[in-house]
Amino acid sequence: MITVAAQNQRVLSGMRPTGRLHLGHYHGVLKNWLELQHEYECFFFVADWHALTTEYENKDVIAENVWEMVIDWLAVGINPGMARLFIQSRVPEHAELHLLLSMITPLGWLERVPSYKDQQEKLREKDLDTYGFLGYPLLQSADILIYKAGLVPVGEDQVAHIELTREVARRFNHLYGREADFVARAEAAVKKMGKKNAKIYMELRKQYQEQGDQDALAKARALLEAQQNITLGDRERLFGYLEGEGKMILPEPQALLTPTPKMPGLDGQKMSKSYGNTIGLREDPAVVEKKLRTMPTDPARVRRTDPGDPEKCPVWGFHQIYSSEETRAWVMEGCRSAGIGCLDCKRPVIEAVLAEQAPIRERAEEFAGNPDVVRNILNEGCEAARDVARETMEEVRAAVGLVYDL
């Protein structure tokens, strides 16, 4: 297994602009992004091509959703000074890498991705017998690999997509990573580490290659990760030289499994547009309050005097997200003893949700009122992302033999 040097790790994540964002997106994705942008070099992108894989018949809504999504990101605190924000289709190198990877990716790899059959089943009303839908996991792989992202934040249901990406990168490196002068370049890179580190690296490499010493392999990788005076290209060669495989052109990413609280919907299921149980991130306060006041509760509480069980009530899921331990204890006692009514129980949730949304809504109005600011942020982010993508594609084209002296 090839790892990526810690100081060169990038985080890549994206969202499909298939509708307005809701609280489920905020608690499930955006809060995580807010933390990651302080710890890593982050690339956050609007996955408009991915949206077309299922919404190709509803193209008119995508442009509007792209704009509103970026405003939402900025409103919650995603900082363009810390993270690159861009639109997938504005970086056409994604499509080029996707095409080249499709040449070497076995069809069976795509067909066995769990979400392929699962989404076809869930979205029966759509015609998803298309190449684009079958190939979208490979487009995801291209999204990740073109930035040489070391970490990709995902939920457990998306781990299979990262594993596919790793397999594709491994196959690409195996096919194309052997430069004509690879050994000479690798040995030159070893010397750049300094005499002491070079000696340690070569001894560890020998122990691994001759004796299969996994501990030596781990130590050699750690040594490479700590090197500050070699280029990314040389580091990739040394990772490959360590295992005798050739240059690592496309590093294998790692899934970054992060705790994502399950944001309940108004009916107790997971909050989802498809269930019609959402609260919009910037929804009107009066509408939000009405939705929460009228959401269902424990069916055992027919009358105010009937005791209930919070764990059988959809409102309890909101308390798990928004309320303090003291408030939750008050709800548990009051509901079970019929000491409080359902509207009493909902009041702290209503106040907390509205308080959370207020600053987001205010900042969103500021960005919506200054469209040139948003455009500049996107233009700068797209250009910065494309600079990185171009560098990767230069390496990829050279590796597959698509460089001509014309």
C-alpha positions as CSV (number, residue, x, y, z in Angstrom):
1,M,0.0,0.0,0.0
2,I,1.3,3.5,-0.9
3,T,0.7,6.3,1.4
4,V,0.8,10.1,0.9
5,A,3.2,12.3,2.7
6,A,1.5,14.0,5.6
7,Q,2.6,17.5,4.6
8,N,1.2,17.0,1.1
9,Q,-2.2,15.8,2.1
10,R,-5.1,17.6,0.6
11,V,-8.8,17.1,1.4
12,L,-11.3,17.0,-1.4
13,S,-15.1,17.0,-0.9
14,G,-18.0,18.1,-3.1
15,M,-21.8,18.4,-3.1
16,R,-24.3,17.9,-5.9
17,P,-26.4,21.0,-6.6
18,T,-29.7,19.1,-6.9
19,G,-31.7,21.3,-4.5
20,R,-31.5,23.9,-1.7
21,L,-29.5,22.9,1.3
22,H,-31.2,21.9,4.5
23,L,-30.1,21.3,8.1
24,G,-29.1,17.8,7.3
25,H,-26.4,19.1,4.9
26,Y,-25.3,21.6,7.6
27,H,-24.9,19.1,10.4
28,G,-23.8,16.2,8.2
29,V,-21.3,17.9,5.9
30,L,-20.7,21.6,6.3
31,K,-19.8,21.6,10.0
32,N,-17.2,19.0,9.2
33,W,-15.8,21.2,6.4
34,L,-15.6,24.1,8.8
35,E,-13.2,22.1,11.0
36,L,-11.2,20.6,8.1
37,Q,-10.4,24.0,6.5
38,H,-8.4,24.9,9.6
39,E,-6.4,21.6,9.5
40,Y,-5.7,20.8,5.8
41,E,-5.4,22.2,2.3
42,C,-9.0,21.9,1.3
43,F,-10.7,21.8,-2.1
44,F,-14.5,22.0,-1.9
45,F,-16.4,21.8,-5.2
46,V,-19.9,22.0,-6.6
47,A,-20.4,18.7,-8.4
48,D,-22.5,19.9,-11.3
49,W,-21.5,17.1,-13.6
50,H,-22.5,14.6,-10.9
51,A,-25.8,16.3,-10.7
52,L,-26.5,15.6,-14.3
53,T,-26.0,11.9,-13.8
54,T,-29.5,11.7,-12.2
55,E,-31.0,15.1,-13.1
56,Y,-30.1,15.4,-16.8
57,E,-33.8,16.0,-17.6
58,N,-33.9,18.9,-15.1
59,K,-31.0,21.0,-16.3
60,D,-32.7,24.3,-15.7
61,V,-32.5,24.1,-11.9
62,I,-28.8,23.2,-11.7
63,A,-27.4,26.7,-12.4
64,E,-29.7,28.3,-9.7
65,N,-28.8,25.6,-7.2
66,V,-25.1,26.1,-7.9
67,W,-25.3,29.8,-7.1
68,E,-27.4,29.3,-3.9
69,M,-25.2,26.4,-2.7
70,V,-22.1,28.5,-2.9
71,I,-23.8,31.3,-1.0
72,D,-24.8,28.8,1.7
73,W,-21.2,27.6,2.0
74,L,-20.0,31.1,2.5
75,A,-22.9,31.9,4.9
76,V,-22.0,29.1,7.2
77,G,-18.4,30.1,7.4
78,I,-16.5,28.3,4.7
79,N,-13.6,30.6,4.2
80,P,-12.3,31.1,0.6
81,G,-9.0,32.3,2.1
82,M,-8.5,28.8,3.6
83,A,-10.2,26.5,1.1
84,R,-10.5,26.6,-2.7
85,L,-14.2,26.7,-3.7
86,F,-14.8,25.9,-7.3
87,I,-17.3,24.4,-9.8
88,Q,-16.5,21.0,-11.3
89,S,-17.4,21.8,-14.9
90,R,-15.1,24.9,-14.8
91,V,-12.1,22.5,-14.5
92,P,-12.4,20.4,-17.7
93,E,-9.3,18.4,-16.7
94,H,-11.7,16.4,-14.5
95,A,-13.4,15.1,-17.7
96,E,-10.1,14.4,-19.4
97,L,-8.8,12.3,-16.5
98,H,-12.1,10.5,-16.3
99,L,-11.8,9.6,-19.9
100,L,-8.3,8.3,-19.6
101,L,-9.1,6.3,-16.5
102,S,-12.1,4.8,-18.3
103,M,-9.6,3.2,-20.7
104,I,-8.1,1.0,-18.0
105,T,-11.0,0.5,-15.5
106,P,-12.7,-2.9,-15.8
107,L,-16.5,-2.7,-16.3
108,G,-17.0,-5.1,-13.4
109,W,-15.4,-2.7,-11.0
110,L,-18.1,-0.2,-11.7
111,E,-21.0,-2.6,-11.6
112,R,-20.0,-3.9,-8.2
113,V,-20.1,-0.5,-6.5
114,P,-22.9,-1.0,-3.9
115,S,-24.6,2.3,-4.6
116,Y,-25.1,1.5,-8.3
117,K,-27.9,-1.0,-7.8
118,D,-29.0,0.7,-4.7
119,Q,-29.6,4.0,-6.3
120,Q,-31.3,2.4,-9.3
121,E,-33.7,0.8,-7.0
122,K,-34.4,4.0,-5.0
123,L,-34.8,6.2,-8.1
124,R,-37.0,3.9,-10.2
125,E,-38.9,6.9,-11.6
126,K,-35.7,8.0,-13.4
127,D,-34.1,6.4,-16.4
128,L,-30.6,5.6,-15.0
129,D,-29.6,3.0,-17.6
130,T,-27.0,5.4,-18.8
131,Y,-23.2,5.3,-19.2
132,G,-23.0,8.5,-17.1
133,F,-24.7,6.9,-14.1
134,L,-22.7,3.7,-14.4
135,G,-19.5,5.8,-14.6
136,Y,-20.1,8.4,-12.0
137,P,-18.0,6.5,-9.4
138,L,-15.1,6.7,-11.8
139,L,-15.7,10.5,-12.3
140,Q,-15.5,10.7,-8.5
141,S,-12.2,9.0,-8.7
142,A,-11.0,11.5,-11.3
143,D,-12.2,14.3,-9.0
144,I,-10.0,13.0,-6.2
145,L,-7.0,11.8,-8.1
146,I,-6.5,15.0,-10.2
147,Y,-5.8,16.9,-7.0
148,K,-3.8,14.0,-5.5
149,A,-6.0,14.3,-2.5
150,G,-4.8,12.3,0.5
151,L,-8.0,12.4,2.5
152,V,-11.6,12.3,1.4
153,P,-14.2,12.9,4.1
154,V,-17.0,10.3,3.6
155,G,-19.7,8.4,5.5
156,E,-19.5,4.6,5.8
157,D,-21.8,4.2,2.8
158,Q,-19.2,5.9,0.6
159,V,-16.1,4.0,1.6
160,A,-16.6,1.6,-1.4
161,H,-16.1,4.6,-3.7
162,I,-12.8,5.5,-2.1
163,E,-11.7,1.9,-2.4
164,L,-12.5,2.0,-6.1
165,T,-10.4,5.1,-6.4
166,R,-7.5,3.4,-4.7
167,E,-7.8,0.4,-7.0
168,V,-7.9,2.6,-10.1
169,A,-4.8,4.6,-8.9
170,R,-3.0,1.4,-8.2
171,R,-3.8,0.0,-11.6
172,F,-2.7,3.3,-13.3
173,N,0.5,3.4,-11.4
174,H,1.3,-0.2,-12.2
175,L,0.6,0.3,-16.0
176,Y,2.3,3.7,-16.4
177,G,4.5,4.4,-13.4
178,R,7.6,2.9,-14.7
179,E,9.6,5.8,-16.2
180,A,12.4,4.9,-18.7
181,D,15.0,6.4,-16.3
182,F,13.0,5.6,-13.1
183,V,15.9,4.0,-11.2
184,A,18.3,6.7,-12.0
185,R,15.8,9.4,-10.9
186,A,14.9,7.5,-7.7
187,E,18.6,7.1,-6.8
188,A,19.2,10.8,-7.4
189,A,16.2,11.6,-5.2
190,V,17.7,9.4,-2.4
191,K,20.8,11.5,-2.4
192,K,18.7,14.7,-1.9
193,M,17.6,13.3,1.5
194,G,21.1,13.8,3.0
195,K,23.7,11.1,3.8
196,K,22.2,10.0,7.1
197,N,18.6,9.8,5.9
198,A,19.6,8.3,2.6
199,K,21.5,5.5,4.3
200,I,18.6,4.7,6.6
201,Y,16.1,4.7,3.7
202,M,18.3,2.3,1.7
203,E,18.7,0.0,4.6
204,L,15.0,-0.1,5.3
205,R,14.3,-0.7,1.6
206,K,16.7,-3.6,1.6
207,Q,15.1,-5.1,4.7
208,Y,11.6,-4.9,3.2
209,Q,12.5,-6.1,-0.3
210,E,14.8,-9.0,0.8
211,Q,13.0,-10.1,4.0
212,G,9.5,-8.8,3.6
213,D,9.9,-6.8,6.8
214,Q,6.6,-4.8,7.1
215,D,8.0,-2.9,10.1
216,A,10.9,-1.7,7.9
217,L,8.4,-0.6,5.2
218,A,6.4,1.4,7.8
219,K,9.5,3.1,9.1
220,A,10.7,4.0,5.5
221,R,7.3,5.5,4.7
222,A,7.4,7.6,7.9
223,L,10.9,8.7,7.0
224,L,9.7,9.9,3.6
225,E,6.7,11.7,5.1
226,A,9.1,13.7,7.3
227,Q,11.3,14.9,4.5
228,Q,11.1,18.6,3.8
229,N,13.9,19.0,1.2
230,I,12.6,16.9,-1.7
231,T,10.0,17.7,-4.3
232,L,6.6,16.0,-4.5
233,G,7.7,14.3,-7.7
234,D,10.8,12.9,-6.0
235,R,8.8,11.8,-3.0
236,E,6.4,9.9,-5.2
237,R,9.4,8.2,-6.9
238,L,10.8,7.2,-3.5
239,F,7.5,5.7,-2.4
240,G,7.5,3.7,-5.6
241,Y,11.2,2.8,-5.4
242,L,10.6,1.6,-1.8
243,E,8.3,-1.2,-3.1
244,G,10.0,-1.6,-6.5
245,E,6.8,-0.6,-8.4
246,G,7.8,2.6,-10.2
247,K,6.8,6.2,-9.7
248,M,3.5,6.8,-7.9
249,I,1.9,9.2,-10.3
250,L,-1.6,9.1,-8.8
251,P,-1.4,8.7,-5.0
252,E,-4.0,6.4,-3.4
253,P,-6.3,8.4,-1.2
254,Q,-7.6,7.5,2.3
255,A,-11.2,7.7,3.4
256,L,-11.6,10.1,6.3
257,L,-14.4,8.7,8.3
258,T,-15.7,11.5,10.4
259,P,-18.5,11.5,13.0
260,T,-21.6,12.8,11.3
261,P,-24.7,13.1,13.5
262,K,-27.8,11.8,11.9
263,M,-29.9,14.8,11.4
264,P,-33.5,13.7,11.9
265,G,-36.3,14.9,9.6
266,L,-39.7,16.2,10.7
267,D,-41.0,12.6,10.6
268,G,-38.2,11.0,12.5
269,Q,-36.5,9.5,9.4
270,K,-33.2,10.9,8.2
271,M,-33.7,14.4,6.9
272,S,-33.8,14.1,3.1
273,K,-35.4,16.1,0.2
274,S,-36.7,12.8,-1.2
275,Y,-38.7,12.2,2.1
276,G,-40.2,15.8,2.1
277,N,-39.2,16.2,5.8
278,T,-36.6,18.9,5.6
279,I,-36.0,22.3,7.2
280,G,-34.2,24.6,4.7
281,L,-30.9,26.1,5.8
282,R,-32.3,29.6,5.1
283,E,-36.0,28.9,5.4
284,D,-38.3,31.7,6.6
285,P,-38.5,31.7,10.4
286,A,-42.3,31.6,10.5
287,V,-42.3,28.5,8.2
288,V,-39.6,26.8,10.3
289,E,-41.6,27.4,13.5
290,K,-44.8,26.1,12.0
291,K,-43.0,23.0,10.7
292,L,-41.6,22.2,14.1
293,R,-44.8,23.0,16.0
294,T,-46.8,20.7,13.8
295,M,-44.4,17.8,13.5
296,P,-45.7,14.5,14.9
297,T,-44.9,13.3,18.4
298,D,-45.2,10.1,20.4
299,P,-48.6,8.6,19.2
300,A,-49.2,7.4,22.8
301,R,-49.8,11.0,23.8
302,V,-53.3,11.5,22.5
303,R,-54.2,13.9,25.4
304,R,-52.1,16.4,27.3
305,T,-52.4,14.1,30.4
306,D,-51.1,11.0,28.7
307,P,-47.5,10.0,29.5
308,G,-45.2,9.4,26.7
309,D,-41.7,8.1,25.7
310,P,-39.3,10.6,24.2
311,E,-37.4,7.9,22.4
312,K,-40.5,7.1,20.4
313,C,-41.0,10.7,19.4
314,P,-39.4,12.4,16.4
315,V,-38.8,15.6,18.4
316,W,-36.4,13.7,20.6
317,G,-33.9,13.5,17.7
318,F,-33.9,17.2,17.5
319,H,-33.2,17.5,21.2
320,Q,-30.2,15.1,20.7
321,I,-28.7,17.7,18.3
322,Y,-29.8,21.0,19.8
323,S,-30.4,20.6,23.5
324,S,-28.2,20.5,26.6
325,E,-28.1,17.6,28.9
326,E,-30.2,19.6,31.4
327,T,-32.9,20.3,28.8
328,R,-32.9,16.7,27.7
329,A,-33.3,15.5,31.3
330,W,-36.2,18.0,31.7
331,V,-37.8,16.6,28.5
332,M,-37.4,12.9,29.6
333,E,-38.9,13.5,33.0
334,G,-41.7,15.8,31.8
335,C,-42.8,13.6,28.9
336,R,-42.8,10.4,30.9
337,S,-44.8,11.9,33.7
338,A,-47.0,14.1,31.5
339,G,-45.7,17.0,33.4
340,I,-45.1,18.9,30.1
341,G,-47.1,19.0,26.9
342,C,-45.7,18.4,23.4
343,L,-45.6,22.1,22.5
344,D,-43.7,22.7,25.8
345,C,-41.2,20.1,24.6
346,K,-40.8,21.6,21.2
347,R,-40.2,25.2,22.4
348,P,-36.5,24.8,23.2
349,V,-35.9,23.1,19.8
350,I,-37.7,25.8,18.0
351,E,-35.7,28.5,19.7
352,A,-32.4,26.6,19.1
353,V,-33.0,26.0,15.4
354,L,-34.0,29.7,14.8
355,A,-31.0,30.9,16.7
356,E,-28.7,28.7,14.6
357,Q,-30.3,29.9,11.4
358,A,-30.4,33.6,12.1
359,P,-26.7,34.5,11.5
360,I,-26.5,32.1,8.5
361,R,-29.5,33.8,7.0
362,E,-28.1,37.3,7.7
363,R,-24.7,36.4,6.1
364,A,-26.4,34.8,3.1
365,E,-28.3,38.0,2.4
366,E,-25.1,39.9,2.4
367,F,-23.5,37.6,-0.2
368,A,-26.7,37.5,-2.3
369,G,-26.7,41.3,-2.3
370,N,-23.0,41.3,-3.5
371,P,-23.0,38.9,-6.5
372,D,-19.7,40.2,-7.8
373,V,-18.0,39.1,-4.5
374,V,-19.3,35.6,-5.0
375,R,-18.3,35.5,-8.6
376,N,-14.8,36.6,-7.8
377,I,-14.5,33.9,-5.1
378,L,-15.6,31.3,-7.6
379,N,-13.4,32.6,-10.4
380,E,-10.3,32.6,-8.1
381,G,-11.2,29.2,-6.7
382,C,-11.7,27.7,-10.2
383,E,-8.4,29.1,-11.5
384,A,-6.5,27.8,-8.4
385,A,-8.1,24.4,-8.8
386,R,-7.3,24.3,-12.5
387,D,-3.7,25.2,-11.9
388,V,-3.3,22.0,-9.8
389,A,-5.4,19.9,-12.2
390,R,-3.2,21.1,-15.2
391,E,-0.1,19.9,-13.4
392,T,-1.5,16.5,-12.7
393,M,-2.7,16.1,-16.3
394,E,0.8,17.0,-17.7
395,E,2.1,14.0,-15.7
396,V,-0.7,11.8,-16.7
397,R,-0.5,12.6,-20.4
398,A,3.3,12.0,-20.3
399,A,2.8,8.7,-18.5
400,V,0.3,7.3,-21.1
401,G,2.2,8.6,-24.1
402,L,0.1,11.5,-25.1
403,V,2.9,14.1,-25.5
404,Y,3.9,14.9,-29.0
405,D,6.7,17.1,-30.5
406,L,4.6,18.9,-33.1
